[in-house]
Amino acid sequence: MAKYTEEQLIELKEEAYVPQEGILEAFNQMVEQVREHAAAEYEKHKSIKWGNGDTYIDENGNERSYNHLNRRRASRSSGNKNPRKKTGEQQVDEDGWATFSKAKKSFGAEDEDDRQSFRQAVKDGLIGPNNAVRVKPNNKNLGSSKAVDPRDAIADKHTNTFNAFEALGDDDDDE
Amino acid sequence: MSEELTKQTEELNLESKTVFDNKEEFEAKHPLNSRWTLWYTKPQTNKSENWHDLLKPVITFSSVEEFWGIYNSIPVANQLPLKSDYHLFKEGIRPEWEDEQNSKGGKWQYSFTNKREASGVINDLWLRGLLAVVGETIEDEENEVNGIVLNIRKQAFRVGIWTKDCEDSKLRTVGERLKKVLQLSDEQKVEFISHDASNKKGSEAQIVL
């Protein structure tokens, strides 16, 4: 079995002989085409990611994009939790179970109490079909920023429509 | 008797080629033990290209001189585009695990994950790998090695030696030599995984050196 050590093979490096030059030239051309394609793809991707297509010619005559002006601020969504968000306190009971108590709501917390008292009143029979319910509107939530139902807007809208029959009638009256 | 001699002479003539028969063969002063084929995996540049279109045999050679001629004429490892592979396999073996000669085997491999650091040495290390394979010093007499592969990826350069089977006793020498060829420290481990296992999700290396 003919074996050659690394040193023996390196000694023969100068004896290099190219068997089929045409094939190797074609191969090199193919690799070069792939490289050019990859470079073009990279440029395309880069411009899609950062640029809006606007470019300028710099002092050396190179076309450059306005990346530095158009770049958006990095998103906070990846990794950084909202620092303002409060987490509930952890309570550990005698058995070692840990429970997160609900964080106190910044608004609407008293609704919970109202709901409880309403439920209790129903249970006690104070409120029900035989008893009138005195509703006190909670004005606090009326100033909602919710979009107005567009159908309501249409219903309320004052419209001036031209009715030909009415118009004819008017004419008759004038006469 | 004379008939027998004539036949023997004819056979001898077929075996020993002269420069008149084949000029290219005449250049071969240092024949290799095996004939080797260089393959290239071309990165996909068109979505209609499938794996078979991308895997291309480049050239086959059988002497040390031809090896150097080819090596000097093709791009070195760190100049290959991403997602390229070089494969150097014995002639007749496709660098695919489905090939009959590979199907029961596996590969020893090491990934150079620090590409910035490795890009300065990968050309030399890949050449050392090639020399160990064509010179057949990567193993003793086991005849286990089918070929060597270089993968150029975004995260790493990976060098692998593909073997005929998965017998632990036959493979250790190859693994140990690959480690030397790639100049790895004790902490840098080469791993062997069978082709069967590497096709299953979550499978681990069978031998680690």
Boltz contact constraints between the chains, C-beta under 6 A:
constraints:
  - contact:
      token1: [A, 1]
      token2: [B, 33]
      max_distance: 6.0
  - contact:
      token1: [A, 2]
      token2: [B, 33]
      max_distance: 6.0
  - contact:
      token1: [A, 3]
      token2: [B, 135]
      max_distance: 6.0
  - contact:
      token1: [A, 3]
      token2: [B, 136]
      max_distance: 6.0
  - contact:
      token1: [A, 3]
      token2: [B, 137]
      max_distance: 6.0
  - contact:
      token1: [A, 4]
      token2: [B, 135]
      max_distance: 6.0
  - contact:
      token1: [A, 5]
      token2: [B, 137]
      max_distance: 6.0
  - contact:
      token1: [A, 6]
      token2: [B, 131]
      max_distance: 6.0
  - contact:
      token1: [A, 9]
      token2: [B, 64]
      max_distance: 6.0
  - contact:
      token1: [A, 9]
      token2: [B, 131]
      max_distance: 6.0
  - contact:
      token1: [A, 9]
      token2: [B, 135]
      max_distance: 6.0
  - contact:
      token1: [A, 12]
      token2: [B, 30]
      max_distance: 6.0
  - contact:
      token1: [A, 12]
      token2: [B, 64]
      max_distance: 6.0
  - contact:
      token1: [A, 13]
      token2: [B, 68]
      max_distance: 6.0
  - contact:
      token1: [A, 15]
      token2: [B, 65]
      max_distance: 6.0
  - contact:
      token1: [A, 16]
      token2: [B, 68]
      max_distance: 6.0
  - contact:
      token1: [A, 16]
      token2: [B, 69]
      max_distance: 6.0
  - contact:
      token1: [A, 16]
      token2: [B, 72]
      max_distance: 6.0
  - contact:
      token1: [A, 17]
      token2: [B, 27]
      max_distance: 6.0
  - contact:
      token1: [A, 17]
      token2: [B, 65]
      max_distance: 6.0
  - contact:
      token1: [A, 17]
      token2: [B, 66]
      max_distance: 6.0
  - contact:
      token1: [A, 17]
      token2: [B, 69]
      max_distance: 6.0
  - contact:
      token1: [A, 18]
      token2: [B, 69]
      max_distance: 6.0
  - contact:
      token1: [A, 18]
      token2: [B, 73]
      max_distance: 6.0
  - contact:
      token1: [A, 19]
      token2: [B, 24]
      max_distance: 6.0
  - contact:
      token1: [A, 19]
      token2: [B, 66]
      max_distance: 6.0
  - contact:
      token1: [A, 23]
      token2: [B, 59]
      max_distance: 6.0
  - contact:
      token1: [A, 24]
      token2: [B, 73]
      max_distance: 6.0
  - contact:
      token1: [A, 27]
      token2: [B, 58]
      max_distance: 6.0
  - contact:
      token1: [A, 31]
      token2: [B, 75]
      max_distance: 6.0
  - contact:
      token1: [A, 34]
      token2: [B, 43]
      max_distance: 6.0
  - contact:
      token1: [A, 34]
      token2: [B, 81]
      max_distance: 6.0
  - contact:
      token1: [A, 35]
      token2: [B, 81]
      max_distance: 6.0
  - contact:
      token1: [A, 37]
      token2: [B, 45]
      max_distance: 6.0
  - contact:
      token1: [A, 38]
      token2: [B, 81]
      max_distance: 6.0
